[in-house]
Amino acid sequence: MDQKLKSKLEVTAIYLIIAIMTIIIFYPLLWTLGMSLNQGTSLYSSSIIPENFSLEHYKWLFSENSDYLIWYKNSLIVSTVVAFGSVVLTSLIAYAFSRYQFVGKKNGLYVFLLLQMFPVMMAMVALYIFLNMIGLLDTLAGLILIYLGGQIPFNAWLVKGYFDTIPRELDQAARIDGAGHLRVFWSIMLPLAKPILAVVALFNFMMPMFDFLLPSIVLNSEENFTLAVGLFNFINDQFSNNFTRFAAGSVLVAVPIAAIYLFLQRYLISGLTAGGSKG
């Protein structure tokens, strides 16, 4: 086969695959957006391009008849605390595993690796009983505790890999100048690790916003619901027919995620590519 023809076929195949993936990704998003702008509440009478655009569902979400703002506030609280707490905890843990030698270091890393192989759902019964024993069942604090603990193994491996790429000579130079352990961590390691910490912050902010299964098990009171659990109530039984309101609420979930992504975007690319370069 002619080399020029082969090159054209390869380029055509690449663009075809990109076009198919674009349709797969954006088609449901366009349907959700279009459904949120349809009048009425029925799924079957909605169309991807509404005949009569309406913002009534968005207005209803912010009305006194809806608990949407309460659910939104709960989700933002959980996501913000989990993102900040994960950055603090995992950076300290990763710093210890990256820079110090201590008994059990190697086994500890193996345990982190092993824990990543099992989904959190395997421990749901134990976590439910544990939260009930300590009085944190049906609370945002209990949900935050599970998220923070469950993400430590993966985040620690990710951040440790990035810390390993930072030259140890910088630590040694700082200690010669009289810097202590925390000073080196705060002034040397954290500023250089901003890309990977941005990745950790973004991932841990997104997860509670989108997660449904864990909050649905931990939370029982409607005033404590997160967005995913609250929105599910719109369509969870045979008498619920609020698909358009569900779509409007789902669209608004993307707002804080987009804001965080835009704020951290300059760090994300380098953080994602460098985190696994060394282990």
C-alpha positions as CSV (number, residue, x, y, z in Angstrom):
1,M,0.0,0.0,0.0
2,D,1.2,3.5,-0.9
3,Q,2.7,5.2,2.2
4,K,0.7,8.4,1.5
5,L,-2.6,6.5,1.2
6,K,-1.8,4.6,4.4
7,S,-1.1,7.8,6.3
8,K,-4.4,9.3,5.1
9,L,-6.3,6.2,6.2
10,E,-4.7,6.3,9.7
11,V,-5.6,10.0,10.1
12,T,-9.1,9.3,8.9
13,A,-9.5,6.4,11.4
14,I,-8.2,8.6,14.2
15,Y,-10.7,11.4,13.4
16,L,-13.5,8.8,13.1
17,I,-12.7,7.4,16.5
18,I,-12.6,10.9,18.0
19,A,-15.9,11.8,16.4
20,I,-17.6,8.6,17.8
21,M,-16.2,9.2,21.3
22,T,-17.4,12.9,21.1
23,I,-20.9,11.8,20.2
24,I,-20.9,9.2,23.0
25,I,-19.7,11.8,25.6
26,F,-21.7,14.8,24.5
27,Y,-25.0,13.2,23.5
28,P,-26.2,12.4,27.0
29,L,-25.0,15.9,28.2
30,L,-27.0,17.6,25.5
31,W,-30.0,15.5,26.3
32,T,-29.7,16.5,30.0
33,L,-29.4,20.2,29.2
34,G,-32.2,20.0,26.7
35,M,-34.5,18.1,29.1
36,S,-33.8,20.7,31.8
37,L,-35.2,23.4,29.5
38,N,-38.3,21.6,28.5
39,Q,-41.7,22.5,30.0
40,G,-43.5,19.9,32.2
41,T,-41.9,17.1,34.2
42,S,-42.3,14.1,32.0
43,L,-39.3,12.2,30.5
44,Y,-41.2,11.0,27.4
45,S,-42.6,14.3,26.4
46,S,-39.2,16.0,26.5
47,S,-36.9,16.5,23.5
48,I,-33.3,17.3,23.1
49,I,-34.2,20.6,21.5
50,P,-37.1,22.1,23.4
51,E,-39.9,23.6,21.4
52,N,-40.6,26.2,24.1
53,F,-37.5,27.0,26.2
54,S,-38.3,27.4,29.9
55,L,-36.3,28.1,33.0
56,E,-39.1,27.0,35.3
57,H,-37.3,24.0,36.7
58,Y,-34.2,26.0,37.6
59,K,-36.5,28.6,39.3
60,W,-38.3,25.8,41.2
61,L,-35.0,24.4,42.5
62,F,-34.3,27.7,44.3
63,S,-37.8,28.1,45.6
64,E,-39.0,27.5,49.1
65,N,-40.7,24.3,48.0
66,S,-37.4,22.7,47.2
67,D,-34.6,21.4,49.5
68,Y,-32.1,21.7,46.6
69,L,-30.1,24.5,48.2
70,I,-29.7,22.5,51.4
71,W,-28.4,19.5,49.5
72,Y,-26.1,21.8,47.5
73,K,-24.7,23.3,50.7
74,N,-24.2,19.8,52.2
75,S,-22.3,18.6,49.1
76,L,-20.1,21.7,49.0
77,I,-19.3,21.3,52.7
78,V,-18.4,17.6,52.3
79,S,-16.4,18.2,49.1
80,T,-14.5,21.2,50.4
81,V,-13.5,19.5,53.7
82,V,-12.6,16.2,52.0
83,A,-10.5,18.1,49.4
84,F,-8.6,20.2,52.0
85,G,-8.3,17.3,54.4
86,S,-7.0,14.9,51.8
87,V,-4.3,17.4,50.7
88,V,-3.1,17.9,54.3
89,L,-3.2,14.2,55.3
90,T,-1.8,12.6,52.2
91,S,1.0,15.2,51.8
92,L,2.2,14.5,55.3
93,I,2.0,10.8,54.9
94,A,3.6,10.9,51.4
95,Y,6.4,13.1,52.8
96,A,7.2,10.6,55.6
97,F,7.3,7.7,53.1
98,S,9.3,9.6,50.6
99,R,12.0,11.2,52.8
100,Y,12.4,9.0,56.0
101,Q,13.5,5.5,56.8
102,F,11.5,3.7,59.5
103,V,10.5,0.3,60.6
104,G,7.6,-1.0,58.5
105,K,8.0,1.5,55.7
106,K,8.1,-1.1,52.9
107,N,5.3,-3.1,54.4
108,G,3.2,0.0,54.8
109,L,3.6,0.8,51.1
110,Y,2.5,-2.8,50.3
111,V,-0.5,-2.4,52.5
112,F,-1.5,0.9,50.7
113,L,-1.1,-0.9,47.3
114,L,-3.1,-3.9,48.6
115,L,-5.9,-1.7,49.8
116,Q,-6.3,0.0,46.4
117,M,-7.2,-3.4,45.0
118,F,-10.4,-3.6,47.0
119,P,-13.4,-1.3,46.5
120,V,-14.7,0.6,49.5
121,M,-18.1,-1.0,49.0
122,M,-16.7,-4.3,50.4
123,A,-16.4,-2.6,53.8
124,M,-19.8,-0.9,53.8
125,V,-21.3,-3.1,56.5
126,A,-18.3,-2.6,58.7
127,L,-18.3,1.1,58.1
128,Y,-22.0,1.4,58.8
129,I,-21.6,-0.4,62.1
130,F,-18.5,1.7,63.0
131,L,-20.3,5.0,62.4
132,N,-23.3,3.8,64.4
133,M,-21.0,2.8,67.3
134,I,-19.3,6.3,67.4
135,G,-22.5,8.2,66.9
136,L,-21.7,9.6,63.4
137,L,-24.3,7.7,61.4
138,D,-26.6,10.0,59.4
139,T,-24.1,12.9,59.8
140,L,-22.0,14.8,57.3
141,A,-19.0,14.3,59.7
142,G,-19.3,10.5,59.4
143,L,-19.5,10.8,55.6
144,I,-16.4,13.0,55.5
145,L,-14.5,10.6,57.8
146,I,-15.1,7.7,55.4
147,Y,-14.1,9.7,52.3
148,L,-10.9,10.9,54.0
149,G,-9.8,7.5,55.2
150,G,-10.8,5.7,52.0
151,Q,-8.7,7.9,49.7
152,I,-5.5,7.8,51.8
153,P,-3.9,4.7,50.1
154,F,-4.4,6.0,46.5
155,N,-3.5,9.6,47.3
156,A,-0.5,8.7,49.3
157,W,1.0,6.5,46.5
158,L,0.3,9.3,44.0
159,V,1.9,12.1,46.0
160,K,4.8,10.0,47.2
161,G,5.7,9.3,43.6
162,Y,5.8,13.0,42.9
163,F,7.8,13.7,46.1
164,D,10.4,11.1,45.0
165,T,11.1,13.3,41.9
166,I,12.1,16.3,44.0
167,P,15.9,16.2,44.5
168,R,16.9,15.4,48.1
169,E,19.7,18.0,47.7
170,L,17.1,20.7,48.3
171,D,16.2,19.2,51.7
172,Q,19.9,18.9,52.6
173,A,20.6,22.4,51.6
174,A,17.7,23.7,53.7
175,R,18.8,21.7,56.7
176,I,22.3,23.1,56.4
177,D,20.7,26.5,56.7
178,G,19.0,25.5,59.9
179,A,15.6,24.4,58.6
180,G,13.7,21.7,60.6
181,H,11.6,18.9,59.3
182,L,8.3,21.0,59.1
183,R,10.1,23.9,57.6
184,V,11.5,21.8,54.8
185,F,8.1,20.3,54.3
186,W,6.3,23.7,54.2
187,S,8.8,25.8,52.4
188,I,10.5,23.3,50.0
189,M,8.2,20.3,49.4
190,L,4.7,21.8,49.3
191,P,5.5,24.7,46.8
192,L,7.2,22.2,44.4
193,A,4.4,19.7,44.8
194,K,1.6,22.1,43.8
195,P,0.7,20.2,40.6
196,I,0.1,16.9,42.2
197,L,-1.7,18.5,45.2
198,A,-4.0,20.2,42.8
199,V,-4.8,16.9,41.2
200,V,-5.6,15.4,44.7
201,A,-7.7,18.4,45.6
202,L,-9.7,18.2,42.4
203,F,-10.3,14.5,42.5
204,N,-11.4,14.6,46.1
205,F,-13.6,17.5,45.5
206,M,-15.4,15.9,42.6
207,M,-16.0,12.5,44.3
208,P,-18.5,13.6,47.0
209,M,-20.3,15.8,44.5
210,F,-21.0,12.8,42.2
211,D,-21.1,9.9,44.6
212,F,-24.5,8.3,45.3
213,L,-24.0,4.9,46.8
214,L,-22.0,5.8,50.0
215,P,-24.2,8.8,51.0
216,S,-27.3,6.8,50.4
217,I,-26.1,4.2,52.9
218,V,-24.8,6.6,55.5
219,L,-27.4,9.4,55.4
220,N,-31.1,8.9,56.2
221,S,-32.4,12.4,57.0
222,E,-33.5,14.5,54.1
223,E,-31.8,17.6,55.6
224,N,-28.5,15.8,55.5
225,F,-28.7,14.5,51.9
226,T,-26.1,15.4,49.4
227,L,-27.0,16.3,45.9
228,A,-26.9,12.9,44.4
229,V,-29.1,11.4,47.0
230,G,-31.5,14.3,47.1
231,L,-31.9,14.4,43.3
232,F,-32.5,10.7,43.2
233,N,-35.7,11.3,45.3
234,F,-37.2,13.1,42.3
235,I,-37.3,9.8,40.3
236,N,-37.0,7.0,42.8
237,D,-40.6,5.6,42.9
238,Q,-43.5,5.1,40.6
239,F,-45.2,8.3,41.7
240,S,-42.2,10.5,40.9
241,N,-42.1,12.0,37.5
242,N,-39.7,14.9,37.9
243,F,-37.1,14.0,35.3
244,T,-36.8,17.6,34.0
245,R,-36.2,18.9,37.5
246,F,-33.7,16.1,38.0
247,A,-31.9,17.2,34.8
248,A,-31.9,20.9,35.9
249,G,-30.4,19.9,39.2
250,S,-27.8,17.7,37.6
251,V,-26.7,20.5,35.2
252,L,-26.0,22.8,38.2
253,V,-23.8,20.2,39.8
254,A,-21.2,21.0,37.2
255,V,-20.8,24.6,38.2
256,P,-18.4,24.2,41.3
257,I,-16.5,21.4,39.5
258,A,-15.9,23.7,36.5
259,A,-14.9,26.6,38.8
260,I,-12.3,24.4,40.7
261,Y,-11.0,23.0,37.4
262,L,-10.5,26.4,35.9
263,F,-8.8,27.6,39.1
264,L,-6.4,24.6,39.2
265,Q,-5.9,24.0,35.5
266,R,-2.4,25.3,35.2
267,Y,-1.2,22.7,37.7
268,L,-3.3,19.7,36.5
269,I,-1.4,18.6,33.4
270,S,2.1,18.4,35.0
271,G,0.6,16.8,38.1
272,L,-1.2,14.1,36.2
273,T,1.9,13.2,34.1
274,A,4.5,13.4,36.9
275,G,2.7,11.6,39.8
276,G,3.5,8.1,38.7
277,S,7.0,8.6,37.3
278,K,8.7,7.1,40.3
279,G,7.5,4.8,43.0
